[in-house]
Amino acid sequence: MNNSTDSSALHVLQSVFGYDAFRLQQQAIIDHLVTGGDALVLMPTGGGKSVCYQIPSIVRPGVGIVVSPLIALMQDQVDAMRQIGVRAAFLNSTLSSEAMRAVEDALRSNELDLLYVSPERLMLPRMLDLIDSISVSLFAIDEAHCVSQWGHDFRPEYVQLSVLHERFPNIPRIALTATADSTTQREIIERLALTESRQFISGFDRPNIRYRISENSGNSRDQLLRFIRNEHPGDAGIVYCLSRKRVEEIAAWLESKELTALPYHAGLSTQVRQQNQERFLREEAVIIVATIAFGMGIDKPDVRFVAHLNMPKSLEAYYQETGRAGRDNLPADAWMMYGLQDVITLKKMQASSDAPEEIKRIEHHKLEAMLGLCELTTCRRQALLRYFGDELNEPCGNCDTCLDPPETWDATTTTQKALSCVHRTGQRFGVSYLVDILLGKDNERIRNFGHDKVSTYGIGNELNQSEWRDLYRQLIARGLLAVDIEGYGSLKLTEESRPVLRGEQPLQLRKLSRKSRAKKRERKTSRFADTGNSALWQALRNRRQQLADEQGVPAYMIFHDATLAEMMENRPETLEQLSNISGIGERKLVDYGEEFLDVLNEYRKLDESAQTDTEEETLQLFRLGMDADAIAAQRGLKATTIYNHLARGIERNEVPLGKVVPLQHNQLEAIRFAIEQYDGGKRLKPVFDALEGEFSYEVLRCVRSDMTR
């Protein structure tokens, strides 16, 4: 691809990347960079940050230099660019001397659009001298939060990147991140000398991710297995654990249950880690079980779930780790189990670290905020976004506390017993011992301390052992009790506990239940897997995997799941029709178009004869007065399938639109106008979005059929 200053950014988006329109603030960011401005971009994972520097690198003269800490992923990033015809390369320590010389020669000859480089490599005097001698379109500093000393991904090399402004003041710079609170944003601006830059803050919300957090009642492993089998069979996912030992145990156990599960932690050899990460990226249905050593910058778009078997140490870590799910903006799950032991373990880790006291205090507050999210009884997404300075005006409707609101209870009297027991025993004991006293256990340790004589001995029979532990965890989360790490996990009363103990302040807590209140929910994570076309869906995935294996690249680099799903929805019959599918640019149309049309045409022939009979049965039932839902129930089909039959009946003028979807005149006109505005509704998603989701895809499809008859 040749750089050209008169190339339109929108034209590049459509012809190279295969997308109709920009999202969020992409166009404003790109326009700003193309005209030479600096930018700080905060955009949620899956929002399309990469396009913000890739397109200006193509449009502006010279090569775009992308600074990234992710050496292990540079090869995949370059492969993805080459798939769509962008001239890309990388420079890092994995290359041979000969390969490095070839890349440097390509740079000098102006034969590259993008170069990915690590900060360590960029800062070498030889590299800076090379940059001096070539034409550079821009510098992109990816994962810019790594510059923050207070962050969990601090990279000291990032601090040196201010030299880019000093040495190359006329080359525009863009710093990008998905994880930065207001403090980190200020630090990025200061350390990277971006005080004159324009800031583009797109918010933190990931509405496609469903947040679900549950208390660990001792069977988290079994619950994880049920979650995967019931809601994510055949899906790729990540399971995070706190320790290396736990990672190994869970991976082996999931393997024993006939799932493909691979461990990943810093204790494994570099070769094993690379092999496991490679399989995760390139194969379907692989689950990685990992410590936080895994995942930074993972580009795999079709991770359908991220599960935590232990509580992360901060909301920043939780947000970044869960953000690895659903990068393709299709539905995904962030699922977590946590317990009291997580709190104690994390606090011990903080106390035993060699960090300065100032950092320890910050880490303590971050852990308290994380625990607070776990114990919420209100919308989790609102609280998570508020932590990052982002506001959501209404509850999200896509987290567990919205979908299944927890019950609360007046825990004042029971809490007084729990706090009093801490006081009566001298604030020197941990949860297990205190629970034994409240339950009146007869054991030698209690007798030796004389605690069988205290007033709280045996007064707690209203709760069982597990429920008392849950109660103590909530009191720690509320700040009524503190864990004394140096005292081996003993509990201490805080000032906040005094009003409750004295009966001056009532206390409502999440209701403790003897069995899980979790409801069985409809699986929404694969909107295309339940359409009655599972055989076609699998055939498209198989062809994609075959092509990926032939080229040695991950399957998602051929096409994302969302692109395959749109093929299923629209069933293109020609290359021209296929070119209207989102994610198919000119290069991929040439390389893969015929391959996927073959699959679609093969299934079209198989479907045609069977389809005629089943559609006619639907139309006969409709003429007898049954609506779509009633027909679906009688025939054991999904309502979506019935509406598809009716839409084709409308197109053939066999049934009237008004009988299928009764709409008011102004509603019908609004839908028709939107369809006309978006290329006759060849793709319905832009129409759906333009109408702000007021009308279902089924209604839109029927109106489109009426317009084309």
C-alpha positions in Angstrom: 0.0 0.0 0.0 1.4 3.4 -0.9 1.0 6.3 1.4 -0.8 9.2 -0.1 -1.7 12.5 1.5 -4.9 12.8 -0.6 -6.2 9.5 0.6 -9.4 9.9 2.5 -9.4 8.4 6.0 -13.0 7.2 5.4 -12.0 5.6 2.1 -9.2 3.7 3.9 -11.6 2.6 6.6 -14.0 1.2 4.0 -11.6 -0.2 1.4 -8.8 -1.5 3.6 -10.5 -2.4 6.9 -14.0 -3.2 5.5 -16.1 -1.0 7.9 -18.8 1.4 6.8 -18.3 4.2 9.3 -16.2 5.3 12.2 -17.2 4.6 15.8 -17.1 6.7 19.0 -14.5 9.5 18.5 -12.4 7.7 15.9 -13.0 10.2 13.1 -12.2 13.2 15.3 -9.0 11.6 16.6 -7.8 10.6 13.1 -8.6 14.0 11.6 -6.6 15.6 14.5 -3.5 13.4 13.9 -3.6 13.7 10.1 -3.4 17.5 10.5 -0.4 17.1 12.8 -1.9 17.3 16.3 -0.9 15.4 19.5 -3.6 13.3 21.3 -4.3 11.4 24.4 -6.9 8.7 23.7 -8.8 6.9 26.4 -11.1 4.4 24.8 -12.7 1.2 26.2 -11.2 -2.2 25.0 -13.0 -3.1 21.8 -13.7 0.5 20.9 -11.2 0.5 18.1 -8.1 2.3 19.5 -5.7 0.8 16.9 -7.6 2.3 14.0 -6.9 5.7 15.5 -3.2 5.4 14.6 -3.2 2.9 11.8 -5.3 5.0 9.4 -3.3 8.2 10.0 -0.1 6.2 9.4 -1.5 5.1 6.0 -2.8 8.5 5.1 0.2 10.6 6.2 3.6 10.4 4.4 6.1 8.2 6.1 5.9 5.3 8.5 3.9 5.2 11.7 6.0 4.0 14.6 4.0 2.1 17.3 5.6 1.8 20.7 4.3 -1.3 22.5 5.4 -3.3 25.5 3.9 -6.5 24.0 6.8 -8.2 22.3 5.0 -11.5 22.3 2.1 -10.1 20.3 4.0 -7.9 17.8 4.1 -10.8 15.3 0.3 -11.2 15.4 -0.2 -7.4 15.2 1.9 -7.3 12.0 0.2 -10.4 10.6 -3.2 -8.8 11.1 -2.1 -5.7 9.2 -0.6 -7.7 6.3 -3.9 -9.7 6.0 -5.6 -6.5 4.9 -2.7 -5.3 2.7 -1.0 -2.9 5.1 2.8 -2.9 4.9 3.9 -3.6 8.5 6.9 -5.0 10.4 8.3 -5.1 13.9 11.7 -4.7 15.5 12.4 -6.5 18.7 14.8 -9.0 20.3 13.1 -12.0 18.7 14.5 -11.2 15.3 17.7 -12.5 13.8 20.4 -9.9 12.8 19.5 -10.6 9.1 15.8 -10.1 9.7 16.5 -6.8 11.5 18.6 -5.5 8.7 15.8 -6.4 6.2 13.3 -4.3 8.3 15.8 -1.4 8.6 16.4 -1.5 4.8 12.6 -1.4 4.3 12.4 1.6 6.6 15.1 3.5 4.7 13.4 2.7 1.4 10.0 4.0 2.6 8.4 0.6 2.1 6.5 0.4 5.4 3.3 1.9 6.6 3.6 0.7 10.2 6.5 -0.4 12.5 5.9 -1.9 15.9 8.8 -1.5 18.3 9.4 -2.0 22.1 10.3 1.1 24.2 13.7 -0.5 25.0 14.5 -0.9 21.3 13.2 2.6 20.5 15.4 4.2 23.1 18.7 2.8 21.7 20.8 5.6 20.2 21.2 3.6 16.9 17.4 3.4 16.6 16.9 7.1 17.3 19.5 7.9 14.7 17.7 5.7 12.2 14.4 7.5 12.9 16.3 10.8 12.2 17.1 9.6 8.7 13.6 8.5 7.6 10.2 10.0 7.1 7.9 9.3 10.1 4.2 9.9 10.0 3.5 9.7 13.7 4.5 8.0 17.0 1.8 5.9 18.7 2.4 5.0 22.4 0.2 2.1 23.1 -0.8 0.9 26.6 0.2 4.4 27.8 -0.9 3.7 31.4 2.4 1.8 31.7 4.0 5.2 32.4 2.2 5.4 35.8 4.3 4.5 38.8 1.1 3.8 40.8 -0.3 1.4 38.2 -0.2 -2.3 38.1 1.6 -2.4 34.7 4.3 0.2 35.4 7.2 0.0 32.9 10.2 2.2 33.7 11.2 2.4 30.0 7.9 4.3 29.3 9.1 7.3 31.4 11.9 7.8 28.8 9.5 8.3 26.0 9.3 12.0 26.6 12.4 12.1 24.5 10.2 11.8 21.4 8.8 15.2 22.0 12.2 16.7 22.7 14.0 15.1 19.7 11.1 15.0 17.1 8.9 18.0 18.1 7.2 18.2 14.7 6.0 14.6 14.5 2.5 14.1 16.0 2.2 11.7 18.9 -0.8 9.7 20.1 -0.9 8.0 23.5 -3.6 5.4 23.9 -5.0 3.3 26.8 -8.2 1.7 28.0 -7.3 1.8 31.7 -6.5 5.1 33.3 -8.3 6.9 36.1 -8.0 10.7 36.4 -4.7 10.4 38.4 -3.1 8.2 35.8 -4.4 10.4 32.9 -2.6 13.4 34.5 0.6 11.3 35.0 0.5 10.2 31.3 0.2 13.9 30.2 3.0 15.0 32.5 5.5 12.2 31.8 5.0 12.0 28.1 5.0 15.8 27.7 1.5 15.9 26.2 0.4 19.1 28.0 -0.5 20.6 24.6 -2.3 17.6 23.3 -6.0 17.2 22.7 -7.7 14.7 25.0 -10.3 12.3 23.7 -12.1 10.5 26.5 -14.6 8.0 25.3 -15.6 6.6 28.6 -15.1 3.2 30.1 -18.4 1.4 29.6 -18.3 -2.0 28.0 -22.1 -2.6 27.7 -21.7 -6.0 26.0 -20.0 -7.5 29.1 -22.3 -8.9 31.8 -20.7 -8.6 35.2 -21.5 -11.4 37.7 -20.0 -11.7 41.2 -20.8 -14.4 43.7 -19.6 -15.4 47.2 -17.4 -18.5 47.2 -19.2 -21.0 49.4 -16.5 -23.7 49.0 -17.5 -25.1 45.6 -16.1 -22.5 43.2 -14.5 -25.1 41.0 -17.7 -26.9 40.4 -19.6 -23.7 39.8 -17.0 -22.7 37.2 -17.5 -25.9 35.4 -21.2 -25.5 35.3 -20.9 -22.0 34.1 -18.6 -23.0 31.2 -20.7 -26.1 30.2 -24.1 -24.4 30.5 -23.2 -21.0 29.0 -20.0 -21.2 27.1 -19.6 -24.7 25.5 -17.0 -24.5 22.7 -16.1 -20.9 23.6 -12.6 -19.4 24.3 -12.1 -18.0 27.8 -9.7 -16.9 30.5 -9.8 -18.1 34.1 -7.7 -16.1 36.6 -6.4 -17.5 39.9 -4.3 -15.8 42.6 -1.5 -18.4 42.9 0.5 -20.5 40.5 -0.4 -23.7 42.4 -4.1 -22.9 41.9 -3.6 -22.3 38.2 -2.0 -25.7 37.8 -4.7 -27.4 39.8 -7.7 -25.8 37.9 -6.1 -26.3 34.5 -5.5 -30.0 35.2 -9.0 -30.4 36.6 -10.7 -28.8 33.6 -8.7 -31.0 31.3 -10.0 -34.0 33.3 -13.5 -32.8 32.5 -12.7 -33.0 28.7 -12.2 -29.2 28.2 -9.1 -27.8 26.6 -7.5 -25.9 29.4 -3.8 -24.6 29.5 -1.9 -23.1 32.4 -0.1 -19.8 32.2 2.1 -18.3 34.9 5.5 -16.8 35.5 6.9 -20.1 36.9 6.5 -21.9 33.6 9.3 -21.9 31.1 9.2 -19.2 28.4 8.7 -21.9 25.8 5.7 -23.4 27.6 4.1 -20.0 28.1 4.6 -19.1 24.5 3.2 -22.4 23.3 0.1 -22.1 25.5 -0.5 -18.5 24.5 -0.1 -19.5 20.8 -2.7 -22.2 21.1 -5.1 -19.9 22.8 -4.7 -17.3 20.1 -4.8 -19.7 17.1 -7.2 -22.5 18.1 -10.9 -22.5 18.9 -12.4 -23.3 22.3 -9.2 -23.0 24.3 -9.4 -21.9 27.9 -6.3 -20.3 29.5 -6.0 -20.6 33.3 -3.6 -18.0 34.5 -2.3 -15.6 37.1 -2.2 -11.9 36.2 1.0 -12.6 34.3 -1.2 -13.4 31.3 -3.2 -11.2 29.0 -1.9 -7.7 28.8 -2.8 -6.5 25.4 -4.3 -9.7 24.2 -5.9 -9.0 20.8 -8.0 -12.1 20.5 -11.5 -10.7 19.8 -13.7 -13.7 20.5 -12.9 -14.4 24.2 -16.5 -15.0 25.4 -15.8 -15.1 29.1 -13.3 -14.1 31.7 -13.7 -15.9 35.1 -12.0 -15.0 38.4 -11.7 -17.7 41.0 -10.1 -15.1 43.4 -10.8 -11.4 43.9 -8.3 -9.1 42.0 -6.3 -6.6 44.0 -7.9 -3.5 42.5 -10.7 -2.2 40.3 -8.1 -1.2 37.7 -6.9 -4.9 37.5 -10.5 -6.2 37.5 -11.4 -3.8 34.7 -8.4 -4.6 32.5 -8.7 -8.3 33.0 -12.4 -8.5 32.4 -11.9 -6.2 29.4 -10.2 -9.1 27.6 -13.7 -10.5 27.0 -15.8 -9.5 24.1 -13.4 -7.3 22.2 -15.6 -7.9 19.1 -18.5 -6.2 20.9 -20.6 -9.4 21.0 -22.0 -10.5 24.3 -19.5 -11.8 26.9 -19.4 -12.6 30.6 -17.2 -11.4 33.4 -17.8 -14.0 36.1 -16.2 -14.0 39.6 -16.2 -16.0 42.8 -14.6 -14.4 45.9 -14.4 -15.1 49.6 -13.0 -13.9 52.9 -9.8 -15.8 52.4 -9.1 -13.7 49.2 -9.3 -10.5 51.3 -6.9 -11.9 54.0 -4.4 -13.2 51.4 -4.3 -10.0 49.4 -3.8 -7.9 52.5 -1.0 -10.2 53.6 0.6 -9.8 50.2 0.3 -6.0 50.5 1.8 -5.9 54.0 4.7 -8.2 53.1 5.7 -6.3 50.0 8.8 -4.1 49.9 6.9 -1.1 48.4 7.1 2.3 50.1 4.5 3.1 52.7 2.9 5.6 50.4 2.3 3.0 47.7 1.0 0.5 50.3 -1.6 3.0 51.4 -2.7 3.5 47.8 -2.9 -0.3 47.3 -4.9 -0.6 50.5 -7.5 1.9 49.3 -7.6 0.1 45.9 -8.3 -3.2 47.6 -11.1 -1.7 49.7 -12.7 -0.3 46.5 -12.5 -3.7 44.9 -14.1 -5.4 47.9 -16.8 -2.7 47.9 -17.8 -3.6 44.4 -18.1 -7.3 45.4 -20.5 -6.5 48.3 -22.7 -4.0 46.3 -26.4 -4.5 46.3 -26.9 -1.9 43.6 -25.8 -1.8 39.9 -22.2 -3.0 39.6 -21.6 -1.2 36.3 -22.6 2.2 37.7 -20.2 1.7 40.6 -17.4 0.5 38.4 -17.7 3.4 36.0 -18.1 5.9 38.8 -14.7 4.8 40.2 -13.1 5.8 36.9 -14.9 9.2 36.8 -17.5 8.0 34.3 -21.2 8.2 35.0 -24.1 5.9 33.9 -27.4 7.6 34.6 -29.5 4.5 34.8 -28.8 1.0 36.2 -27.3 -1.1 33.3 -29.7 -4.0 33.3 -26.8 -6.3 32.4 -25.2 -7.2 35.7 -26.2 -9.7 38.3 -27.5 -7.1 40.8 -29.7 -5.6 38.1 -30.9 -9.0 36.7 -31.4 -10.6 40.1 -31.5 -7.9 42.8 -30.1 -9.2 46.1 -32.3 -9.1 49.1 -31.2 -7.2 52.1 -32.0 -7.7 55.8 -31.8 -5.8 59.1 -28.5 -7.2 60.4 -28.1 -4.8 63.3 -28.5 -7.2 66.2 -26.6 -10.0 64.5 -23.7 -7.6 63.7 -23.6 -6.4 67.3 -23.1 -10.0 68.3 -20.2 -10.4 65.8 -18.6 -7.1 66.8 -19.0 -7.8 70.5 -17.4 -11.2 70.1 -14.3 -9.5 68.6 -14.3 -7.1 71.6 -14.8 -9.8 74.3 -11.9 -11.9 73.0 -9.4 -9.0 73.0 -9.3 -8.3 69.3 -6.7 -11.0 68.9 -8.4 -13.8 66.9 -9.4 -14.5 63.3 -12.7 -15.3 61.8 -12.8 -19.1 62.3 -12.2 -18.9 66.0 -14.7 -16.1 66.5 -17.4 -18.2 64.6 -16.6 -21.2 66.9 -17.3 -19.1 69.9 -20.6 -17.7 68.5 -21.7 -21.2 67.7 -20.7 -22.5 71.2 -18.2 -25.0 70.0 -16.7 -27.2 72.7 -13.0 -27.4 72.0 -9.8 -27.3 74.0 -8.5 -24.0 72.6 -11.7 -22.1 73.6 -11.6 -23.6 77.1 -7.9 -22.8 77.5 -8.5 -19.2 76.7 -11.6 -19.2 79.0 -13.8 -18.0 76.1 -16.5 -20.5 76.9 -17.3 -18.1 79.8 -17.6 -14.9 77.7 -21.1 -13.4 77.1 -21.0 -14.1 73.3 -20.3 -17.8 73.7 -23.1 -19.8 72.0 -25.3 -16.8 71.2 -25.1 -17.1 67.4 -27.3 -20.1 66.5 -29.4 -18.0 64.0 -26.6 -18.4 61.5 -24.5 -21.4 60.5 -20.7 -21.4 60.2 -20.7 -20.4 56.5 -23.2 -17.6 57.0 -21.2 -16.2 59.9 -18.1 -16.1 57.7 -20.1 -14.3 55.0 -21.2 -11.8 57.6 -17.7 -11.1 58.9 -16.6 -10.6 55.3 -19.3 -8.0 54.7 -18.3 -6.2 57.9 -14.7 -6.0 56.7 -15.9 -4.7 53.4 -18.1 -2.1 55.1 -15.0 -1.0 57.2 -16.5 -2.0 60.5 -13.7 -4.4 61.1 -10.0 -4.3 60.0 -7.7 -7.3 59.4 -4.5 -7.1 61.5 -2.0 -8.7 59.1 0.8 -8.7 61.6 -1.5 -10.3 64.0 -2.0 -13.3 61.7 -5.4 -12.2 60.4 -6.9 -11.2 63.7 -9.9 -8.8 63.5 -9.9 -5.3 65.0 -12.8 -3.0 65.7 -12.7 0.3 63.8 -14.2 3.7 64.7 -17.0 3.0 62.2 -18.1 0.0 64.3 -18.9 2.1 67.4 -22.3 3.5 66.4 -23.5 0.1 65.4 -22.3 -1.5 68.6 -24.1 1.1 70.6 -27.3 0.7 68.7 -27.1 4.3 67.3 -26.9 3.2 63.6 -29.0 0.4 62.0 -27.3 -1.8 59.4 -28.7 -3.4 56.2 -26.7 -6.1 54.6 -26.9 -8.4 51.6 -29.2 -11.3 52.6 -27.3 -14.5 53.5 -28.9 -17.5 52.0 -28.3 -21.2 52.7 -28.3 -22.0 49.0 -27.6 -20.0 45.9 -30.2 -17.6 44.7 -28.8 -17.5 41.3 -31.4 -18.0 38.6 -30.9 -19.9 35.5 -30.5 -17.3 32.8 -30.9 -17.4 29.1 -27.6 -17.8 27.4 -27.0 -14.6 25.4 -23.3 -15.0 24.7 -23.7 -16.3 21.1 -26.5 -14.5 19.3 -25.7 -16.5 16.2 -25.4 -20.0 17.7 -29.1 -20.5 18.4 -30.5 -19.3 15.1 -31.3 -22.7 13.8 -28.3 -22.5 11.5 -25.7 -24.2 13.8 -24.5 -26.4 10.9 -23.8 -23.4 8.7 -22.1 -21.6 11.5 -19.8 -24.5 12.2 -19.1 -24.9 8.4 -18.1 -21.2 8.2 -15.8 -21.6 11.3 -14.3 -24.7 9.9 -13.4 -23.0 6.6 -12.0 -20.1 8.5 -9.8 -22.4 10.6 -8.7 -24.3 7.5 -7.5 -21.0 5.9 -5.8 -19.9 9.2 -4.0 -23.2 9.5 -2.7 -22.9 5.9 -1.2 -19.5 6.6 -0.2 -20.1 10.2 -2.2 -17.2 11.7 -5.0 -17.1 14.3 -8.5 -17.8 12.9 -9.8 -14.3 13.9 -7.3 -12.7 11.5 -9.2 -14.2 8.6 -12.6 -12.9 9.8 -14.0 -12.1 13.2 -17.0 -14.0 14.6 -19.2 -10.9 14.0 -18.3 -11.0 10.3 -19.3 -14.7 10.0 -22.5 -13.9 11.9 -23.4 -11.2 9.4 -22.7 -13.6 6.6 -25.3 -16.0 8.1 -27.8 -13.2 8.6 -27.5 -11.7 5.1 -26.5 -14.8 3.0 -24.6 -13.0 0.2 -24.6 -14.7 -3.1 -22.0 -12.6 -5.0 -18.7 -11.0 -4.3 -20.4 -7.6 -4.6 -22.9 -8.5 -1.9 -20.2 -10.0 0.2 -18.2 -6.8 0.1 -21.1 -5.1 2.0 -20.4 -7.3 5.0 -18.7 -5.5 7.9 -15.0 -6.4 8.3 -14.4 -7.4 4.6 -12.1 -5.0 2.9 -10.8 -5.1 -0.7 -7.8 -7.4 0.1 -9.8 -9.9 2.1 -12.5 -10.0 -0.5 -10.0 -11.0 -3.1 -8.2 -13.5 -0.8 -11.2 -15.2 0.8 -14.4 -14.1 -0.9 -14.9 -17.1 -3.1 -14.0 -19.5 -0.3 -16.8 -18.3 1.9 -19.3 -17.9 -1.0 -18.7 -21.6 -1.7 -19.8 -22.5 1.8 -22.8 -20.2 1.7 -23.9 -21.5 -1.7 -23.5 -25.1 -0.7 -25.8 -24.6 2.3 -28.2 -22.5 0.3 -28.9 -25.5 -2.1 -29.4 -27.8 0.8 -31.8 -25.4 2.5 -33.9 -24.4 -0.5 -36.0 -27.6 -0.8 -36.5 -27.9 3.0 -37.1 -24.2 3.4 -40.0 -24.1 1.0 -42.0 -26.7 3.0 -41.3 -25.2 6.4 -42.1 -21.6 5.3 -45.4 -22.8 3.8 -46.4 -24.4 7.1 -45.7 -21.1 8.9 -47.8 -19.1 6.4 -50.7 -21.5 6.7 -50.7 -21.2 10.5 -50.5 -17.4 10.2 -53.5 -17.3 7.9 -55.4 -19.3 10.5 -55.0 -16.4 12.9 -51.9 -17.4 14.9 -49.2 -14.8 15.6 -45.5 -15.3 15.3 -45.0 -16.3 19.0 -47.8 -18.8 18.9 -46.5 -20.3 15.7 -43.0 -20.6 17.2 -44.4 -22.3 20.3 -46.5 -24.8 18.3 -43.7 -25.7 15.9 -40.9 -25.7 18.5 -38.9 -23.1 16.6 -37.5 -19.7 17.6 -39.6 -16.7 17.0 -36.7 -15.2 14.9 -37.0 -18.1 12.5 -40.8 -17.6 12.2 -40.4 -13.9 11.5 -37.9 -14.8 8.8 -40.5 -17.0 7.2 -43.1 -14.2 7.4 -40.6 -11.7 6.0 -40.2 -13.8 2.9 -44.0 -14.1 2.7 -44.3 -10.3 2.8 -41.6 -10.0 0.0 -43.6 -12.4 -2.2 -46.8 -10.4 -1.4 -48.4 -13.5 0.3 -49.1 -11.8 3.6 -49.6 -8.1 4.5 -47.0 -6.3 6.5 -49.6 -4.7 8.8 -50.9 -8.1 9.9 -47.4 -9.3 10.8 -46.0 -6.2 12.6 -48.8 -3.7 13.4 -47.1 -0.3 13.4 -48.4 3.3 13.6 -47.9 5.3 10.5 -45.2 7.6 12.0 -43.3 4.5 13.2 -43.4 2.8 9.8 -42.2 6.0 8.1 -39.3 6.4 10.5 -38.2 2.8 9.8 -38.5 3.2 6.1 -36.5 6.5 6.2 -33.7 4.8 8.2 -33.6 1.8 5.8 -33.3 4.2 2.8 -30.5 6.1 4.5 -28.5 3.0 5.0 -28.2 1.5 1.5 -31.7 0.0 1.5 -31.0 -1.9 4.7 -28.4 -4.3 3.2 -27.0 -4.3 6.7 -29.6 -3.9 9.5 -27.3 -3.0 12.4 -26.8 0.6 11.3 -30.6 0.9 10.9 -31.1 -0.7 14.4 -28.6 1.8 15.9 -30.0 4.8 14.1 -33.4 4.0 15.6 -31.8 3.6 19.0 -33.0 0.0 19.4 -36.6 1.0 19.5 -37.6 -1.7 17.0 -36.4 -5.3 16.9 -34.4 -6.8 14.0 -37.5 -8.9 13.2 -39.6 -5.8 12.7 -36.9 -4.2 10.6 -36.5 -7.3 8.5 -40.3 -7.4 7.8 -40.4 -3.7 6.8 -37.3 -4.1 4.5 -39.1 -7.1 2.8 -42.2 -4.9 2.3 -40.0 -2.2 0.6 -38.3 -4.7 -1.8 -41.4 -6.5 -3.1 
